[in-house]
Amino acid sequence: MIRIEKGVPSTEVGSVLRVLWALGLEGSFALVAEAEADTVGQTLDRARLPKRVRPGKGLLDDNF
């Protein structure tokens, strides 16, 4: 419990789940995996997208 309160990164997920279960908050653990709730992650994903897309160098010849 002390390691969880201190935020030690090597704390096991099972330990965190046991504490959440004991406090009646186990349902909130599902919110961690929701992509819609992760606004920081969405912002980082958008930053990685290309800023613009270049058009092709030549026109396609569609004369068959």
Backbone bond lengths (Angstrom), bond angles and torsions (degrees), N, CA, C in turn:
res aa  C-N    CA-C-N  psi(-1)  N-CA   C-N-CA  omega(-1)  CA-C   N-CA-C  phi
1 M - - - 1.456 - - 1.524 110.32 -
2 I 1.312 117.63 -38.94 1.465 120.94 -179.00 1.524 110.30 -64.69
3 R 1.342 116.27 -41.00 1.469 119.84 179.52 1.534 110.98 -64.49
4 I 1.321 116.11 -35.85 1.470 120.07 178.58 1.532 109.50 -67.60
5 E 1.335 116.57 -44.30 1.465 120.35 179.86 1.525 111.86 -63.86
6 K 1.335 116.88 -34.96 1.464 120.36 179.78 1.526 112.00 -77.84
7 G 1.326 117.46 -16.42 1.452 121.26 179.95 1.512 113.30 79.71
8 V 1.334 116.61 31.18 1.462 120.87 179.68 1.529 108.31 -64.71
9 P 1.345 118.37 123.73 1.465 120.77 -175.04 1.520 114.14 -65.25
10 S 1.319 119.12 -22.35 1.462 120.57 -177.72 1.524 112.74 -86.04
11 T 1.318 117.71 7.12 1.462 121.19 178.25 1.526 109.56 -66.41
12 E 1.323 116.59 135.18 1.469 120.79 -177.98 1.518 111.17 -71.17
13 V 1.322 115.24 145.79 1.461 121.06 179.62 1.524 110.19 -63.72
14 G 1.323 116.83 -35.80 1.466 120.05 178.64 1.512 112.15 -60.67
15 S 1.314 116.79 -36.76 1.463 120.29 178.03 1.522 110.87 -66.23
16 V 1.307 115.50 -41.57 1.463 119.64 178.33 1.526 110.28 -63.92
17 L 1.338 116.69 -41.81 1.474 120.14 178.86 1.526 111.77 -63.62
18 R 1.333 116.58 -39.36 1.473 119.17 178.23 1.522 111.25 -62.40
19 V 1.319 117.15 -41.25 1.470 120.21 179.18 1.519 110.25 -67.18
20 L 1.336 117.04 -42.99 1.464 119.50 177.16 1.520 111.51 -61.19
21 W 1.343 116.68 -39.39 1.464 120.19 178.64 1.524 110.18 -65.06
22 A 1.333 117.20 -42.54 1.463 120.72 -179.65 1.527 111.57 -63.93
23 L 1.316 116.92 -31.52 1.459 121.00 179.76 1.527 112.39 -89.58
24 G 1.328 116.80 -2.98 1.461 120.58 -179.86 1.519 112.87 77.12
25 L 1.323 117.05 23.74 1.464 121.49 -176.90 1.521 112.94 -114.24
26 E 1.334 117.75 18.96 1.464 120.07 -175.97 1.525 112.41 -62.68
27 G 1.307 118.64 -24.47 1.458 121.56 178.14 1.514 112.40 -67.66
28 S 1.312 117.31 -26.91 1.465 120.32 -179.04 1.518 112.16 -74.40
29 F 1.335 118.58 -15.74 1.460 120.96 178.56 1.523 111.12 -67.13
30 A 1.314 117.75 -28.39 1.466 121.62 178.46 1.527 111.10 -66.51
31 L 1.323 117.62 -25.81 1.463 120.84 179.77 1.521 112.12 -67.54
32 V 1.319 117.39 -22.14 1.456 121.12 -178.99 1.527 110.72 -64.77
33 A 1.318 117.02 -35.31 1.461 121.44 -175.30 1.531 113.33 -88.57
34 E 1.305 119.04 -2.77 1.463 120.98 -178.05 1.524 110.68 -78.44
35 A 1.313 116.03 118.24 1.459 120.77 -179.12 1.533 111.46 -67.97
36 E 1.318 117.53 -31.18 1.453 121.05 -178.83 1.522 111.79 -66.35
37 A 1.327 117.05 -28.54 1.458 121.07 -178.42 1.526 112.38 -86.18
38 D 1.315 118.24 -9.50 1.459 122.66 -176.26 1.527 109.86 -93.67
39 T 1.318 115.96 82.41 1.466 119.78 -177.32 1.525 111.44 -70.23
40 V 1.313 118.18 -32.59 1.466 120.74 178.65 1.531 109.53 -66.50
41 G 1.321 116.98 -44.71 1.459 120.78 178.38 1.519 112.34 -62.45
42 Q 1.319 116.19 -39.57 1.463 119.86 178.13 1.517 111.10 -64.70
43 T 1.329 117.20 -39.51 1.459 121.00 178.20 1.521 110.91 -64.54
44 L 1.334 117.14 -42.14 1.460 120.84 178.29 1.520 111.43 -65.15
45 D 1.329 117.26 -38.49 1.470 120.59 177.41 1.524 111.22 -63.35
46 R 1.323 116.35 -43.31 1.460 119.94 179.51 1.529 111.45 -65.41
47 A 1.327 117.08 -33.16 1.466 120.47 179.63 1.525 111.22 -68.36
48 R 1.337 117.66 -26.64 1.457 121.51 -179.55 1.522 113.22 -81.94
49 L 1.310 117.61 -13.43 1.461 120.81 179.93 1.523 109.74 -69.14
50 P 1.329 117.22 150.05 1.471 118.89 177.53 1.522 110.24 -63.40
51 K 1.315 115.53 145.03 1.474 120.43 -177.75 1.525 111.90 -72.89
52 R 1.330 116.04 -34.65 1.455 119.18 178.13 1.527 108.27 -152.60
53 V 1.294 115.18 163.89 1.457 120.96 178.59 1.517 107.21 -118.15
54 R 1.311 116.08 128.92 1.472 120.34 -179.56 1.521 110.27 -80.29
55 P 1.326 116.77 142.60 1.468 118.94 174.38 1.524 109.69 -73.31
56 G 1.318 116.79 160.83 1.447 121.43 178.64 1.521 111.64 -61.76
57 K 1.344 117.22 156.39 1.466 121.44 -177.50 1.519 113.10 -73.29
58 G 1.307 116.63 -32.49 1.456 118.35 -178.12 1.508 111.72 -128.40
59 L 1.296 115.20 162.79 1.455 119.88 176.80 1.529 108.56 -80.74
60 L 1.276 116.45 146.46 1.451 121.04 176.83 1.528 109.75 -76.08
61 D 1.306 115.49 137.30 1.456 120.39 177.92 1.522 107.96 -91.98
62 D 1.310 116.52 108.37 1.456 119.48 -178.99 1.522 112.14 -103.77
63 N 1.334 118.03 21.36 1.446 122.82 178.01 1.524 107.82 -86.36
64 F 1.319 117.54 104.85 1.449 121.83 -178.32 1.501 109.02 -91.72
